[in-house]
Amino acid sequence: MGLMKAEEADIEVVCIVSAEENKANTDSTIKNWNLGPLKPSDEPETNKPFWTKMADIWKVGESVARTQLCANCEYFENTPEMIMLMGTIPRNEFDTDAGGRGYCHRFDFICHNLRSCQAWEYREYVSEDDKEED
């Protein structure tokens, strides 16, 4: 089973951000919101200076900071539809070895599972059981 093109999936094709805007917004988030680490890894104890800094910013322990990733941030979207839309934006050096792509709705750029920034916010998860109760 392969990925369908947006037209085949019958979703509205919209341009989420141009390659130039994506680069500018990424650079701004790195500079102003401590987006990183620039060479992410899910190995324990890697990127210690980055995670120590983020722990200080968030006023949590380093082990807690390491769990606050873009992958589980309120602003991060990696739905199948968004993955198709992001496919229209060429990959760049920021995409290398950073985990799966996801769209950051806070700063309008393509981010990755293994990164984080100081704007990270907890994402509420709703289980299927919770949905049925509504």
N, C-alpha and C positions, 0 to 999 in steps of 0.2 A: 504494500500500500504506500504510494508516494504522496508527496505534498501536492495539493491542488493549487492552481493559480487562483488569484483573487476572483477573476471573472468566473471560473468554474465553480467556485464556492458560493457564488451568488451573494457576495458582500460588496458594499459600496467601496470603490477604490478612491481613497483620498490621499493626498500627500501630507504626511505627518510633519515632515521637516526636510529641508533640502540637505544635501551633503555638506554644504558650506555652513548652514545654520547649525547642523549637528555638531560640526567641529568647533564652531564658536561657542556654542552652549556647553559643550564638554569642557573646553578650556576655561570658561568662566566658572564652572562648577568646581573644577580642580583648584583654581586660584582662590575663589571666594567662599567655598563650602567644604574644603578639605576632602574632595573626592579622591578616593584611593582604595587600597594601595595601587600604585601604578603597575606593579608586577604582582598581582594577587596569587594567592595559593590557599588551599584549604588544609594545608599541613599545619599542625599545631606549632606554635612558637615562631612561625615565619612573620615577617613584617612587624616585628615587635615595636619599633619606634612609632609606626603609624597607629597601631592598636592602643598603645599606651596614651598617645595624644588624644585619640577618640574617646577613650575611657575617661580622661580628664575633662574633656568637653562635655560629655554626657553625665559626668559624675556617677559613674558605675565602675565596677571592677573590670579589669582587662578581659577576663573570661566571658563576662556578659557582653562587653563591647564586641567581641569576636562573633557573637551570635546575631548582631544587628546588621544584617547584610541587605543589599539592594533586593535580593531574592525574596525577602519577607517584609519589605517596606510598603507602606500604604500607597506610595506613588508609583510603584513598579508594576508594569503590566507585561505579561508574556503569554497572553491568550493566543490560541491558534490564529485568530484574525489579525492580531497585532503583529505576530511573527511574519505573516504574509506581507503586511504593510511595510515592516522594517526591511523586508527583502528588497524593496525598491531603493534602499539607501546602500551605496557601496560599502563594503567592509573596509576598515582602515587599521592602522597599527594599534589603536585603542581596543580593537576587538580580539587581539591575540591573547590566548591563554587566560581569559577572564571569566570563563563560564558562559552560560547561555545569554543571549541578548534579551533585553527587555526594555520597554519604553518608560522613561521617567516623565510622568505628567507634571511634576513640579517644575522641572527645569527644561523640559522639551528637548531631550536628547536620548540617544540609545546608550543605555548603561548595561551592566552585566551582573550576573548572580553573585560573584565573589567580591564585589566592591561595596563601598558604603560612603556616606557623607554625613556631615553633621546635621542635615535636615531629616535624617531617618526618623520615621514615625511608625509605631506599631500598627500592623494590619490586623483588623478583626476578621476572624474566620467564621463562616457560618456553615454548620454541618447540614447535610441533607435532612436530618431529623428536625433541625431548627427551622428549615424552610417549610416543612410540612405543617408545622404548628401555626404558621402565619395565616 
